[in-house]
Amino acid sequence: MYPVEYESHSDPDAVLLRRVAKGDEAAMRALVDAKLPRLLALAQRMLGDRAEAEDVAQETFLRIWKQAGHWQPGRAKFETWIHRVALNLCYDRLRRRREVAGEGVPEGIDPAPLPDAGLDAADDGQRVERALQRLAPRQREAIILVYYQDLSNRDAAAVMSISVEALESLLSRGRRMLQTLLLGDGENE
């Protein structure tokens, strides 16, 4: 049932990926140029850290280079596959964070806004990013895939290995929680 079957000729990345599988470095550079901005944005929104996002993107491309020959056209679009690889790497890092955080004595985080909060227009974007980090991981993943990565509901559902209906439910709950978090955050300012 999941993932959705696709015709290999309908995947715009199939030819490029076949060249990468043969060791074509120029094809890999073209793939990196085409996919890096979206993967960085995905990883940064999932992790909330630019340096970690860069590490995830690098590891994703390293895996593509090594495993391009194993990708099976027709099972899923390459775009779906590359998002799944990056998301899995993000979840690995998030799990390690929890393990490390659980080892020491937890420190309380001051919920008060920083003294310079609200000084510039970028603050709204930062508020949204903070709110995204507070969502349940699957809700955050669904929102990022659909609204930030511009995947269709069908493609996002395939990346997440869920039905379109389940994705729409995650989106609905995630949007409501974001609204609650953002309205609550605005009251603190």
FIBAKE-38381 format. One record per residue: residue in three letters; chain; x, y, z of N, C-alpha, C in turn. Coordinates in steps of 0.001 Angstrom, whole numbers, plus 500000, padded with zeros to 6 digits. Example, Ala and Ser with C-alpha at 12.3 -4.5 7.8 and 13.67 -1.06 7.14 Angstrom:
<recs>
  residu  chaine    n_px    n_py    n_pz   ca_px   ca_py   ca_pz    c_px    c_py    c_pz
     ala       A  513190  494310  507800  512300  495500  507800  513200  496700  507800
     ser       A  512850  497750  507080  513670  498940  507140  512900  500030  507870
</recs>
This chain:
<recs>
  residu  chaine    n_px    n_py    n_pz   ca_px   ca_py   ca_pz    c_px    c_py    c_pz
     met       A  500823  498814  500000  500000  500000  500000  500868  501252  500000
     tyr       A  501876  501366  500856  502807  502484  500873  504173  501926  500559
     pro       A  505053  502522  499875  504864  503784  499177  504139  503612  497854
     val       A  503728  504698  497293  503005  504711  496031  503951  504296  494909
     glu       A  503449  503494  493990  504248  503078  492837  504303  504204  491805
     tyr       A  505466  504437  491247  505642  505486  490232  506316  504887  489008
     glu       A  505997  505436  487881  506696  505075  486649  508075  505727  486690
     ser       A  509130  504994  486335  510482  505552  486409  510651  506740  485465
     his       A  509917  506740  484337  510073  507853  483405  509416  509123  483938
     ser       A  508556  509001  484968  507916  510190  485519  508781  510861  486577
     asp       A  509889  510244  486946  510775  510806  487962  511863  511624  487271
     pro       A  511859  512937  487490  512830  513792  486805  514274  513544  487224
     asp       A  514484  512864  488342  515846  512622  488833  516413  511275  488422
     ala       A  515628  510426  487768  516041  509051  487475  517315  508989  486634
     val       A  517394  509785  485589  518567  509742  484706  519812  510197  485467
     leu       A  519681  511285  486202  520809  511814  486978  521274  510784  488006
     leu       A  520338  510130  488652  520689  509149  489670  521381  507927  489065
     arg       A  520970  507520  487882  521652  506410  487208  523109  506784  486920
     arg       A  523328  508034  486539  524711  508492  486295  525514  508496  487593
     val       A  524903  508915  488688  525581  508902  489989  525943  507466  490356
     ala       A  525038  506532  490111  525282  505119  490424  526495  504582  489667
     lys       A  526790  505164  488511  527950  504745  487714  529220  505483  488118
     gly       A  529119  506338  489153  530306  507048  489639  530563  508376  488961
     asp       A  529593  508931  488281  529736  510200  487574  529724  511357  488576
     glu       A  530911  511926  488832  531032  512995  489820  530291  514268  489393
     ala       A  530268  514556  488108  529544  515739  487625  528049  515593  487896
     ala       A  527532  514394  487738  526113  514149  488028  525845  514332  489517
     met       A  526788  513902  490348  526609  514070  491799  526625  515549  492167
     arg       A  527530  516314  491543  527567  517768  491805  526251  518417  491385
     ala       A  525721  517991  490233  524439  518535  489767  523316  518178  490749
     leu       A  523350  516970  491265  522346  516535  492233  522452  517349  493523
     val       A  523671  517560  493992  523884  518369  495200  523383  519792  494965
     asp       A  523742  520370  493822  523295  521734  493516  521768  521831  493501
     ala       A  521118  520802  492992  519662  520829  492864  518945  520578  494191
     lys       A  519505  519721  495034  518783  519262  496233  519261  519876  497541
     leu       A  520476  520419  497584  521038  520901  498845  520189  521960  499548
     pro       A  519709  523004  498864  518946  524029  499598  517718  523468  500314
     arg       A  516996  522590  499655  515791  522017  500284  516145  521086  501436
     leu       A  517206  520288  501279  517599  519389  502369  518092  520169  503581
     leu       A  518845  521234  503333  519301  522078  504458  518112  522688  505186
     ala       A  517153  523196  504426  515972  523805  505043  515193  522765  505848
     leu       A  515028  521582  505297  514325  520504  505992  515033  520162  507301
     ala       A  516316  519902  507230  517077  519491  508420  517141  520614  509455
     gln       A  517295  521847  509001  517371  522950  509962  516042  523131  510682
     arg       A  514951  522964  509982  513642  523094  510636  513378  521928  511579
     met       A  513848  520754  511226  513649  519590  512102  514535  519673  513342
     leu       A  515774  520164  513173  516747  520131  514266  516908  521466  514982
     gly       A  516573  522561  514295  516741  523876  514903  518186  524304  515028
     asp       A  519080  523720  514230  520508  524017  514337  521152  523921  512955
     arg       A  521736  525026  512499  522316  525074  511147  523481  524098  510975
     ala       A  524365  524024  511960  525534  523142  511840  525101  521677  511750
     glu       A  524145  521293  512577  523650  519916  512511  522940  519656  511180
     ala       A  522225  520659  510691  521546  520520  509402  522568  520279  508287
     glu       A  523677  520996  508324  524726  520798  507317  525308  519396  507411
     asp       A  525487  518894  508637  525984  517525  508814  525007  516504  508240
     val       A  523720  516719  508485  522694  515804  507967  522690  515833  506437
     ala       A  522760  517015  505855  522774  517116  504391  523997  516396  503820
     gln       A  525153  516605  504444  526374  515955  503965  526238  514437  504051
     glu       A  525727  513936  505160  525547  512494  505321  524525  511953  504318
     thr       A  523484  512728  504051  522474  512307  503078  523117  512131  501700
     phe       A  523925  513107  501283  524553  513010  499965  525609  511906  499919
     leu       A  526271  511683  501026  527231  510583  501086  526508  509248  500894
     arg       A  525360  509100  501519  524570  507868  501359  524069  507730  499931
     ile       A  523674  508830  499318  523225  508771  497921  524377  508295  497037
     trp       A  525549  508859  497253  526724  508494  496455  527005  506994  496581
     lys       A  526914  506487  497811  527225  505079  498062  526094  504144  497635
     gln       A  524840  504595  497723  523717  503693  497530  522866  504005  496303
     ala       A  523337  504877  495444  522535  505261  494274  522155  504052  493427
     gly       A  523021  503085  493349  522731  501888  492558  521629  501021  493146
     his       A  521316  501232  494427  520283  500432  495088  518897  501070  495012
     trp       A  518843  502343  494599  517538  503002  494480  516764  502308  493381
     gln       A  515494  502048  493634  514665  501304  492690  513620  502219  492075
     pro       A  513865  502646  490836  512845  503467  490174  511536  502681  490105
     gly       A  510445  503367  490312  509157  502711  490268  508575  502458  491648
     arg       A  509427  502335  492669  508907  502133  494037  508487  503453  494648
     ala       A  509298  504491  494453  508983  505826  494968  509820  506824  494189
     lys       A  509356  508060  494169  510148  509098  493531  511449  509282  494311
     phe       A  512502  509668  493605  513776  509928  494269  513614  511028  495311
     glu       A  512810  512041  495000  512578  513151  495940  512008  512614  497258
     thr       A  511121  511643  497177  510555  511018  498375  511641  510271  499143
     trp       A  512449  509525  498426  513514  508730  499038  514530  509622  499739
     ile       A  514971  510688  499095  515988  511557  499675  515443  512270  500927
     his       A  514163  512647  500907  513556  513245  502100  513516  512236  503248
     arg       A  513192  510988  502934  513119  509960  503987  514501  509746  504606
     val       A  515547  509694  503775  516909  509524  504285  517263  510678  505212
     ala       A  517015  511911  504769  517341  513089  505587  516533  513099  506883
     leu       A  515258  512773  506803  514430  512748  508020  514902  511674  508990
     asn       A  515270  510519  508487  515787  509470  509368  517050  509928  510083
     leu       A  517922  510619  509372  519136  511137  509999  518798  512197  511051
     cys       A  517808  513015  510776  517362  514017  511758  516831  513333  513008
     tyr       A  516004  512319  512829  515448  511607  513980  516548  510906  514783
     asp       A  517568  510388  514100  518706  509797  514821  519356  510833  515729
     arg       A  519558  512028  515212  520171  513097  516014  519263  513528  517158
     leu       A  517977  513618  516908  517045  513997  517970  517023  512936  519079
     arg       A  517096  511663  518709  517153  510594  519717  518427  510693  520544
     arg       A  519555  510959  519881  520829  511103  520616  520769  512281  521576
     arg       A  520112  513369  521155  519962  514527  522051  519217  514125  523315
     arg       A  518142  513374  523148  517351  512947  524321  518175  512054  525223
     glu       A  518966  511153  524627  519805  510258  525424  520840  511044  526210
     val       A  521494  511999  525575  522504  512816  526244  521844  513697  527298
     ala       A  520708  514291  526966  520019  515163  527911  519540  514385  529126
     gly       A  519200  513136  528958  518713  512326  530057  519806  511852  530996
     glu       A  521065  511985  530599  522173  511491  531404  522530  512414  532556
     gly       A  522322  513707  532414  522727  514651  533454  521531  515176  534212
     val       A  521819  516070  535123  520758  516717  535876  520118  517768  534981
     pro       A  518798  517713  534810  518166  518696  533932  518238  520097  534524
     glu       A  518519  521029  533650  518530  522429  534054  517230  523063  533609
     gly       A  516694  523925  534443  515481  524625  534062  515780  525671  533010
     ile       A  514895  525809  532065  515053  526809  531023  514130  527963  531349
     asp       A  514673  529155  531348  513889  530336  531643  512932  530588  530479
     pro       A  511615  530494  530711  510658  530667  529622  510455  532122  529227
     ala       A  511018  533050  529979  510834  534473  529673  511543  534819  528367
     pro       A  510968  535727  527586  511631  536125  526340  512939  536861  526648
     leu       A  513840  536767  525698  515113  537476  525838  514869  538980  525845
     pro       A  515776  539746  526442  515572  541191  526523  515401  541878  525168
     asp       A  516040  541332  524141  515945  541979  522833  514850  541387  521950
     ala       A  513990  540545  522533  512917  539924  521753  512011  540996  521157
     gly       A  511629  540792  519919  510695  541706  519269  511338  542929  518650
     leu       A  512669  542986  518574  513319  544175  518043  513251  544286  516529
     asp       A  513150  543175  515845  513129  543281  514387  512089  542339  513780
     ala       A  511865  542479  512506  510841  541692  511816  511205  540218  511766
     ala       A  512496  539892  511859  512919  538496  511832  512421  537737  513051
     asp       A  512017  538472  514066  511529  537830  515287  510320  536945  515002
     asp       A  509437  537359  514087  508270  536530  513764  508709  535173  513230
     gly       A  509698  535174  512345  510209  533918  511812  510834  533064  512904
     gln       A  511528  533710  513830  512141  532978  514935  511068  532402  515852
     arg       A  509987  533139  516052  508891  532628  516879  508279  531389  516241
     val       A  508105  531427  514933  507547  530270  514231  508512  529089  514345
     glu       A  509803  529330  514163  510788  528253  514280  510776  527643  515682
     arg       A  510706  528485  516711  510633  527977  518087  509364  527157  518288
     ala       A  508258  527643  517763  506993  526915  517891  507066  525575  517155
     leu       A  507676  525557  515969  507850  524303  515227  508617  523286  516055
     gln       A  509654  523738  516745  510473  522828  517556  509681  522231  518715
     arg       A  508616  522886  519124  507812  522415  520257  506693  521460  519823
     leu       A  506455  521320  518521  505430  520395  518029  505881  518946  518226
     ala       A  504923  518056  518275  505237  516627  518260  506011  516337  516970
     pro       A  507001  515465  517024  507861  515237  515853  507115  514903  514561
     arg       A  506089  514061  514619  505380  513691  513389  504573  514867  512844
     gln       A  504012  515706  513729  503303  516904  513273  504285  517864  512624
     arg       A  505451  518059  513250  506482  518946  512692  506920  518434  511324
     glu       A  507148  517127  511224  507571  516532  509954  506533  516792  508870
     ala       A  505262  516557  509166  504196  516758  508176  504140  518215  507726
     ile       A  504181  519146  508666  504109  520574  508324  505313  520998  507491
     ile       A  506495  520545  507871  507700  520913  507121  507650  520367  505700
     leu       A  507252  519101  505553  507211  518505  504215  506218  519219  503303
     val       A  505048  519550  503828  504004  520138  502987  504207  521640  502802
     tyr       A  504450  522374  503882  504474  523828  503794  505855  524423  503513
     tyr       A  506904  523746  503912  508243  524291  503685  508967  523599  502543
     gln       A  508695  522306  502338  509338  521571  501259  508455  521500  500015
     asp       A  507222  522011  500118  506286  522077  498997  505975  520715  498372
     leu       A  505967  519660  499193  505564  518360  498683  504040  518301  498673
     ser       A  503504  517571  497727  502058  517351  497720  501707  516483  498921
     asn       A  500435  516471  499291  500012  515612  500400  500343  514151  500098
     arg       A  500154  513755  498857  500435  512378  498458  501919  512052  498631
     asp       A  502804  512943  498168  504240  512695  498285  504699  512750  499742
     ala       A  504165  513708  500505  504528  513801  501922  504080  512547  502666
     ala       A  502895  512055  502355  502404  510829  502983  503322  509657  502634
     ala       A  503779  509597  501391  504697  508527  500986  506017  508621  501743
     val       A  506548  509829  501907  507786  510008  502661  507605  509503  504092
     met       A  506461  509784  504670  506199  509424  506059  505654  508003  506213
     ser       A  505412  507320  505093  504855  505963  505093  503522  505885  505825
     ile       A  502652  506866  505527  501309  506895  506103  500316  507192  504991
     ser       A  499037  507055  505295  498007  507374  504307  497858  508891  504194
     val       A  497264  509333  503110  497007  510758  502930  496085  511263  504037
     glu       A  495122  510451  504427  494193  510842  505497  494940  511045  506809
     ala       A  495879  510168  507118  496666  510313  508351  497529  511570  508283
     leu       A  498089  511849  507107  498875  513075  506942  498001  514299  507185
     glu       A  496824  514311  506604  495932  515463  506767  495537  515650  508228
     ser       A  495398  514565  508952  495105  514650  510383  496289  515257  511137
     leu       A  497501  514816  510807  498697  515390  511435  498818  516879  511124
     leu       A  498534  517245  509876  498599  518655  509487  497595  519482  510274
     ser       A  496394  518970  510397  495347  519692  511106  495723  519894  512570
     arg       A  496156  518819  513226  496552  518934  514638  497773  519840  514783
     gly       A  498719  519729  513856  499922  520560  513910  499615  522034  513734
     arg       A  498725  522368  512805  498352  523771  512596  497666  524337  513834
     arg       A  496765  523539  514436  496087  524003  515658  497091  524243  516784
     met       A  498039  523315  516950  499035  523453  518014  499947  524647  517738
     leu       A  500331  524849  516483  501142  526022  516139  500405  527307  516483
     gln       A  499139  527358  516144  498344  528543  516449  498307  528778  517955
     thr       A  498084  527728  518722  498055  527843  520181  499401  528322  520716
     leu       A  500481  527732  520214  501815  528113  520678  502141  529560  520319
     leu       A  501799  529954  519093  502117  531316  518652  501270  532351  519375
     leu       A  500013  532039  519607  499169  532978  520359  499646  533071  521803
     gly       A  500018  531943  522390  500532  531945  523757  501851  532667  523847
     asp       A  502710  532504  522827  504004  533186  522801  503812  534695  522678
     gly       A  502814  535102  521897  502552  536521  521714  502077  537176  522994
     glu       A  501411  536415  523843  500940  536969  525118  502087  537222  526073
     asn       A  503198  536504  525892  504345  536641  526781  505195  537849  526437
     glu       A  504943  538479  525314  505816  539586  524879  505362  540898  525461
</recs>
